[in-house]
């Protein structure tokens, strides 16, 4: 099967541009002209200067020659730029016509049989006599300087010669579509996102050199805004400590966070590491309690149990654990979520409470729970000030919510969009956005729909039917859009996020939830909700960037 390349009219010669302009200025509106059609076959390459599609007449394949063209001694000659050379314009256009016709007729979309095709030589600067004739070059197929004013009529008359079927307007449209190719690569949003992710991974890996500094420190707090690579560094920190080095022995490490979803992410990744590089414990604070032997837990809506009773129970159990069950170091991600009393059992589970390692990763601006815990010992602060994960447009949109001195270091991407509706209409409006993203080329697994208020009905259904473990497994293993809440998605990301602001003004920690939700998107962000509510929550900086005014 030959391959066709059709380009927009960018002419290499003035003669081609002149003929194109003359023809397109005077031809009827239902005609179509395709320029610069390149045809590649197994035998040779062909280039067709013009293909004129004339409904109810035929298809004209034209070769354009500038300079002085003449027929002498049984052949065609061209004089241009002070040089004369032999040419074969009719053989050239004939070969192009046959290959182009074969390409069209072999296309599975073409079912109209053979229609009229004819060839033409157009030499806009050469004057041909009215009685000119040459083998394979009748006067009606050759068009010179005196024919330019009447070129459309002459081409139509040439196209009507013969007794084959004439192409309809619909067939001309289809033929142009066929000449444009089929199954061609188009602007692929997924490919662009993958390229951006690869760059972000490289930059984050380069940033991991920061861990070299911590080798001499055992009490460190790494602070940084959303997108700064904290979670990636926390994983790298845990792996490096567990692996050990020539300077420091391998350690027994616990990698802990608050979020069930983030903990599931940690487990999936660490299970792929060599056994000697894995942390001894990976999980949530609740799972740390189970590790210590606690098997009865309070209700989810009982903050007194989770913030006071549970840490006291873990600390008591920790005192009974043998040395082999304790840890040399803790790595805590999203540490701003930890309650004050949670740090006591963490320290109690260290083999050496005074010198054991504590590596804390936090972003105070993502404190979405009313907990203001701090580790009970001094930590050396290290600051990450570059956003590596989000596009520049997304990072700029939530910059007023992020810590001071955060710089956008990602690639450029689509503008952040705002879909205006009431808070009560936000979920339905967000569902409509999902459909439009499919039309743009995004895959379901690229998309997350996150709410800031009540959960999306799909999330409620999935958590009830799949359980927490199955629900979070669908974040990675599922083949559909992920429906979640911003409170459960810290540390996680999706290429595309539809942030559904389905809450009213006045709810606690609303600003922090907006920050978390906006920063989960790495490539494209669509915010859905009441502009007045969003402006009230995010402040004038966010309102201006989203166009809430």
N, C-alpha and C positions, 0 to 999 in steps of 0.2 A: 504494500500500500504506500503510495507516495505521501509526502508530508508537505503541507502548505503553510507558508508564513505570509500573512497579510499585514502590511504596515500602514500607518496613517500617511497621507501624502507629504513626504519630505523628498523633494525632487533633487536629483544630482545634476540635472541639465535644465537649462532655461527652456529648451524646446518642449520637454515633458510638462513643465509648469504651465507654459503657454497653451498647450493643447488642453490640459485639464481645465484651466480657467475658461478658455473659450467654450468648451463643451458644457461645463456645469452652469455657466451664466445663461446659456440659451436653451438647454434641453427642458422638456416637460417635467413637471414636478414628480411624476410617478416613475421616472427613470432613476436608475442607480448606477454609479460609477465606482469601481474598485480599482485602486492604483497599487502598483508595486507588489504584485502577487508573485511570491517565490515558491517554486515547486521543486521538491527534492525527491528524485526517484532513485532506484537502484543503479540505473545506467548513467544518469547525469542530472545536473541541476538546470532548472529553467527559470527564467524571469519574464513575467508578462507585464508590460508597461501599464495597460489599461484593459479592464473588462467592463463592457457597457451592457447593462441588463435592461432590455426594452420589453415591457409587457406587451403581449399580443403581437410581437414581431420576431424577436430572437435575441441571441447572445452574440455580441461582437467582441472578439479578442483582437486588440490593436497593438502594433509595434510602432513606436514613435522614433523618428530619426531627425536630428537637427542637421545643420550645415547644408551642403549642396549634395543632393542625392540624384544619381542618374543611372540609366541602364545602357551598357555598352559592351560589345563583344560577347554577348550572351550572359552577362552577369551584372550585378549591382555594384556601384561604387559610391564612396562617400568622401567628400573633400571637406575638411574642417580643421581649423587651426593651422593652415598652411600645409597639411599633409593629406594624401589621398590613399585610401585603402579599400580592399575588396570586402564587401559585406554580403550577407544572405538574409535580408530582412524577411522575405516571404517564407523561407525554410524555417527561420527562427520562430516566426509567429505560428506557422503550421504545427511545428512540434509542440509549442506551448499549448495551442488549442487542443490537440489530441490528448495530451497528458492531463490537462485541466478537465476536459470532458470526461475522461476515464475516472479521474478522482471523484468527480461529482456523482457519476452514475454508479460507482461502487460504494458510495456512502449509504448506510442502511436507512437513512432518513429520506433518501430520494426514491420515489416510487412512480414517477411520471413518465418513465421511458425516455427515449431520445427526443430532444427538441432541436430546434434550429440553432446551429452555431455557425458563425462565419468569421473570416479574418479580415484585417485591415492594416494597411501601411499608411501612416500619417506622417508626412514630411512638411511641416508648417512653413518652411522657408524656401521650398523648391516649387517651381512652377511646372506643372505637367500639362502637356497639350491635351486638348479635348479628345483627340483621336489616339492618345497614347495606348499602347497595348504591348504586353510582354508575356512569355509563357508563365502560366500560373499567376499572372498579375493583370487581370482585366482592369479597365479604367475605373469601374465602379468600386473596386477594392483598394484603389490608390487615391489618396487625398492630399492635395498640395496647397500652396499658398492661396490660390484663388478660390479654393473650396472651403476655407475656414469659416467664412460668414454663413455658409449653408451646411456646416458639418453635421449637426443633429439630423437634418433631413436626409443627407446622403447615407449616414450610418443606418438609419431606419430602413431606407430603401434596400441597402445591402442585406440587412438582417431578414428582410421579407423574401429574399430569393430562396428557392428550394421548395420542396413539398412536404417537409417534415412538420410535425406539430409545433405550434408556437407556444412559448411559455406564458402561463398566466401570471398575474401580479403576485399571487401567493407563491408560485414556483420561483419567481425572481427573488422574493424575500427569503425563501428557503435556500436558494442557491447562494445568496450572500452569506447566510448563516453557515452553510457548509464550508464556504471559502474561509470563514473565520476560524475553522477548526472545530474539534470536538474533544470533550474531556480535558480541556486545557487547564493548566494550573491558574488559579485565580488568587487574588489577594487573600491569603490564608491567615485569619486572626490567630488560629492555634499555632501555626508555624512561627509567627512573630512573637507570640507569648513564650514559646519554647526557647527561642533565641534569647529573649530577655532573661528568662530563668537561668539559662546557662551562664550568662554574664553575671547575674546576681550570685550564683553559686561560686563562681570564680572569685568575685570580690569578697564574699564572706569567708572563703577559704584563706584568702590573703589576710583578712582581718584576724583569723585564728592565730596569727603569729603573736597576737596579744597574750596568748596563753603562756608564752615563754616567760613573760614577766611574772606570772603567778607561780612559777615553779619555786621561787624563793619565798613565797608567801603562803600562809595556810588559812588566812582569814581575809576574804576578799568579797567586795560587793561590786558587781558590774552593772552599771546603770545605763539605760538607753531607751529611746523612744521606740514606738512601733516600727518594724521594718529594719531595725539596726542589726539584726542577726543574733540577738541574745539567745534564742532557743537553740540555734545551730551551735553557738559557742558553748552553751551548757552541755549539750551532747558531747561535743569534742572534749570538754573539760573532764567529764565523767569517764570517757574512754581513755584519755591520756593517763588519768590517775590510776585506773584499773590495770592498764598495761604496764605502767612503770617505765623506767628508763635507766640508763647507766648511772645517772646521778641519784635516782630515788627508786626504792623498791615498789613493786606492784602493791596497790592498796585495795582494801575491801571498801567498796563505794556504794552509797545509796543515792539514787537519782529520784527526787521527789518533786511533786507539784500538787496543786489543788484540783485542777480540772480533770474530769474523767476523760474527756476527749484528748487532751494533751498527753495524759498518761498513756492512753492507748497508742498514740503516735510514738511515744518513747519506746514502748514495748515492741512495736512492729520493727522499728529501726534497730534497736539493740539486739534483737533476736537474729539479725543478719550478720552481726559481728562475730569474729572468732571468739570462742568461749573465754579465752584468757583476757579478752579486752572488754568483756561485758561487766556492767555493775552487778554487785551481788543482790541489790534490790532496785526495782523500778516500779513506781506506782504513786498513788495519791496518799494524802495524809491518812485517809480512812483505811487504805490497804496497809499502811504502816502499822496501824492498830491491829489489824488481823495478823500481820507478821509477828506481832508481840504476843498473840494469843487471845485477843479480844474477839468475841464472836457475837456479842449483842450490841446493837447500835440504836440510837434514838431516832425519832422521826425526822424527816428532812426539814420540817418547819419548826424544829426545836433548837434554836441557836444556843441556848444554855448548855445543851449536851455537847454540841460540836465545838464550842469555843471554850468551855470550862471542864465539863466532866470527862470528855474523851482524852484531852491532853493529860489530865491528871492520872487517868487510868493507864495511859501509855507510859508515862514517867514511872509509875509504880511497877509496871511489868518490866520496864527496861532495867530496873535495879536487880531483877531476878535472872536476867539473861546471862548466859556464859559468854566469855570473851569471844568465842568463835562465832557468835550470832550478832556481835556488835560491829561497828563500822569505823574505819580509819578516817573517812571523810564523807560529808554530805554535800551534794550539789542540789540546790533548790532553785527551780525556775518559776517565774511569775511569783516571786516571793512577796510582793505587795499584797497577795491574797491571804497570807498567813495571819492568823490571829495572834495576839501577844503571847498567850499561854502555849501556843504550838511550838515555840522555840525551846521550851524547857525539855520536852521529851526528845527533841532532836539532839540537844547537847547531851542528855542522859544516855543516848544510844551510841555515843562516841566511845571508843576504847580509851581515849585520853580526852576527857572533857576540857582540859586546860589547853592542850596543844593540838587536838584533832582538827582536821580540815573542815572549813565551812566556806563554801563558795556560793554566793547568793546572786541571782540575776533578777533585776526588778525594773519596773517603770511606774513611778508613783502616780503618773497621770492615768494609768489603767486600773486604779484602785476602785473597782466597781462594787465592792462589798464594804460594809461599815466596820471594817477591822483595821486597826492601826497598830499592828504588831511590829516590833523591831527586835532583831537578835539581841541577846543580853550581853554581847561583847562588842568591842570596837572592831570595825572592818575597814580594810584599806579600800577606798573608792577608786574605781576605774570607770571612765565615761566613754560611751560610744555615741558619736555625734553625727553619723552619716546614715541616712536611710538608703539601704541597698536593695530592698525587696520590692518596694512599690514604684510604679512609674512616677515621673516627675509631676504629672497632673494630679495623681491621687495624693502624693505626699504634700503637694502644695495645698490641696483642698483641706486636709486635716491639720496643717501646720499650726494654726492658732491653738489647737487642742494638745499638741505635743509638747515635750519639755523644751525649754529654751535652747537655742543654739543647735537645733537639728537641721542638717543640710540634706537636700535631695540629691542622691547619687545614682538613682536609677535611670533607666532609659525613658525616652519620650513615648507616650501612648495616647489612647483616645481621651478626649475631654470627659471630665466627670459630668454626668447628666443628673438633672433633677426632674422627677415626675411629680407634678402637683396634684394633690388630692387631699381630702380630709383624712384625719387619723383613722376614722372608722372605715374609710374606703381603701386604706393603704394595702391591706392584704390582697384584695381583689385586683388592685392596680398592679401590684408586684407580680401577681400571676400572669398578667397580660405581658409584662416585660419579658418574662421567661420565653414566651412564644416568639417575640421579636428577636431575641438573642439567637435562637435556632436559625432564623432566617439570615442572620449575619454570619453564620458559619461556626458558631460556638457549639461544642458538644455538651451533652447533659452533665458529664463529669467535670466540666470546667466551671460549673455554675453553682453558687450557693445563694440561697435566699435566707437572710437572717433578719429576725425581728428584734425590736428593742422593748416591746411591750409583751402582750400575751403571745404565746407560741402559735405558730402556724398550725392549722388542723392536720396537715400531713405529718408534722413533727410529733404531734400528740398521738396520732394513730401509730406511727412507727415505734415510738418509745413504749407504747402499751403492748404492741404485738411482738416486737423484737427484744424487748428488754434493753437496759442501758448498754450492755456489752454488744449486742447485735446491732443496736442503733448506731453506735460509734464505729462498728466495723463497716457499716454501709458508707461511711465517709470516704473510705479508701477502696473498698471492694465493690461498692454498688455501681450500677450503671445508669443512675438517674440523678437529677438535681438533688443537692443536699439541702434539707430544710432544718434550720437550727436557730438558736438564740444567741445573742452576742455574749451572754454570760458564760456560755459553755465553749466558746470558740477562741478564747485567747491563746495565742501561741500557734494557732492554725491559720491556714490561708487557702484561698481559692483564686484562680485566675480572674474570675468574674464574680462580683458580689452585688446582689440586689439588696440594699439595706432598707428594710421596711420600718419606718419610724411610726409605729402604730401605738403611740402613747400620748398622753396629754401633758401639758406644762405642769411642773410642780413635783414630779416624781423624783425621789432621791437618786443621786449618782447618775442622773440622765446625761450629763455632759461626758462623763467617763464612758458610758455605754455607747454614746455616739462616736466617740474617739475609737473605741475598740472596733465597732462595726465598720466604720469607714476604712480602717487600716487593714482589714482582713483581705481586701482585694489587691492583687498584685498587678493586674493588667487593665481591668475596666471596672468602674464603680458607677452604679446607678442608685441614687438616693430617692426613695419614694415616701411621700408624706406631705403634711401641711407645712407650707413654707414658713408660716408664722411660728408654728411650734418648733421647727428646726432652727429658725433664727433665734428664738428665745433660749433654746437649749445650747446651741453652739456659739452664740454671741455674734457680734457684728463681723468679725473676721471670717468665720465660716459662712455666714449669710451672704457676704459679698462674693466669696469664691463660688458659691453654689447658685448665685443669682436669685436669692430668696426675696429680694426686694420687689 
